[in-house]
């Protein structure tokens, strides 16, 4: 029966393969900054505080990659990672 298909819930699978994870973007940006001779931590902090993408090099497409992420989401990810990886250090 044709109406039976309306009683079933369909699942939608988004394209996850094409999207880079936050950690992948951070590592790529870090490496690009390091390769260009910058202090990656200082540059990332400058970007996070100001929102100015000029702190990030365009080498390896790093500037475009970092702009894919919302700064508040990036900060949330960094804090979560730090706290989870330092649980046993209390």
C-alpha positions, -999 to +999 in steps of 0.1 A: +000+000+000+012+035-008+000+050+025+023+027+045+053+048+036+037+078+055+037+058+087+075+053+087+101+077+099+129+083+074+164+092+085+184+119+069+221+114+067+240+147+062+273+149+045+298+145+073+327+133+051+332+167+035+333+187+067+365+189+087+363+184+124+372+213+147+404+195+158+415+190+122+411+227+114+430+237+145+459+213+137+460+225+101+460+262+112+486+255+139+509+238+114+505+265+088+513+292+113+543+273+125+556+267+089+554+305+083+574+312+114+547+325+137+540+315+172+508+296+166+494+300+202+499+337+202+483+341+167+453+319+176+447+338+209+449+371+189+423+358+165+400+344+192+401+377+212+397+401+183+380+381+156+404+396+131+414+369+106+446+388+098+461+369+127+459+337+107+481+331+077+465+322+043+492+295+039+476+261+035+442+278+033+444+283+071+425+316+072+396+302+052+395+271+074+394+289+107+366+312+095+344+281+090+342+279+128+323+302+151+348+317+176+325+309+206+322+272+194+359+271+190+365+284+225+339+260+239+357+231+222+391+242+236+378+246+272+360+212+270+392+195+257+414+211+283+391+202+312+385+167+300+422+160+295+431+174+329+405+156+350+430+134+367+453+163+375+430+179+402 
